[in-house]
Amino acid sequence: MLRTTEQKKIYIQATCSQNYQASLKLEGITTTIQKTQQSKAEILRKYKKYSQPES
C-alpha cells in the first residue's frame, strides 16, 4: 500500500487525471491524452495570450 507521502501524492495526481478523463468521456468529449512537461507559468502564459482582447 501507499506508505510515504510522496507515493500518496503521485497516486492522487494519477487518479485525479484518470477521473477527469473519464468524466470528459462520459460527457461525450473526445480528447487525446497528453502528458505535458510545461510549467504552470508557461501554461498560464499560453492562455493569457488567448484571453487578451485584440487591438
QUIRA-V878676 format. One record per residue. N is the residue number from 0. RES is the residue in one small letter. PSI is psi in whole degrees, 0 to 359 (none if undefined). D_LAST is the distance of its C-alpha to the last C-alpha in Angstrom with 2 decimals. Layout:
N/RES/PSI/D_LAST ; N/RES/PSI/D_LAST
This chain:
0/m/182/55.41 ; 1/l/119/52.57 ; 2/r/327/54.12 ; 3/t/161/51.51 ; 4/t/322/48.32 ; 5/e/318/46.42 ; 6/q/320/47.93 ; 7/k/318/46.94 ; 8/k/316/43.30 ; 9/i/317/43.14 ; 10/y/316/44.82 ; 11/i/318/42.50 ; 12/q/315/39.35 ; 13/a/317/40.82 ; 14/t/318/41.99 ; 15/c/315/38.71 ; 16/s/316/36.89 ; 17/q/318/39.61 ; 18/n/320/39.49 ; 19/y/315/35.74 ; 20/q/319/36.19 ; 21/a/321/39.11 ; 22/s/317/37.18 ; 23/l/318/34.46 ; 24/k/318/37.26 ; 25/l/328/38.97 ; 26/e/356/35.86 ; 27/g/15/35.72 ; 28/i/120/32.67 ; 29/t/138/33.41 ; 30/t/163/32.12 ; 31/t/133/33.05 ; 32/i/116/34.42 ; 33/q/122/32.65 ; 34/k/123/33.74 ; 35/t/149/31.04 ; 36/q/14/31.78 ; 37/q/150/28.30 ; 38/s/165/28.29 ; 39/k/319/26.77 ; 40/a/319/24.25 ; 41/e/319/23.17 ; 42/i/315/22.83 ; 43/l/320/20.77 ; 44/r/319/18.41 ; 45/k/313/18.04 ; 46/y/332/17.23 ; 47/k/324/14.85 ; 48/k/320/12.72 ; 49/y/336/12.72 ; 50/s/350/12.34 ; 51/q/137/9.15 ; 52/p/143/6.41 ; 53/e/142/3.79 ; 54/s/none/0.00
